[in-house]
Amino acid sequence: MSAYDSRRLTIAREEEENDHLKTFILKGEGHTLGNALRTLILKNPDVVFCGYTIPHPSENKLHLRIETRTMSAAEALREGLRQLQDVCDHILTTFETAVADYKSAKMET
């Protein structure tokens, strides 16, 4: 396996010269990450278009296309990933707090 084959994130070659229009290929990812990222990235007012596709069910990869006005598509992806991390951290904290509250209430009864 070459170094290129082992990377989890690559950029489709057809658009290397345009920083505002990129297709990112994420290996080992599917609809769960694709839909969450698309939703968050589209909330950015600088993003004109964001969509994803799974090219074929037997291929374990996600194509995420981003088009922006002024910022680079890569920066829009980074921002979306940061926001998704924040959302996941919040969900985890809320869940852990709810479990701890449930366990403490159950021990009191």
BELGI-V292696 format. One line per field, one symbol per residue. psi: psi as a letter, one per 30 degrees, with the letter a starting at -180 (. if undefined). A space follows every 10 residues. Layout:
BEGIN
psi=???
END
This chain:
BEGIN
psi=kleeffkfkl kkffgffjff jkjkjjkglb eeeeeeeeee effkffkekk llljekffki lkkjkkklde lleeeeeeee eeeeeeeeee eeeeeeeeee eeeeeeff.
END
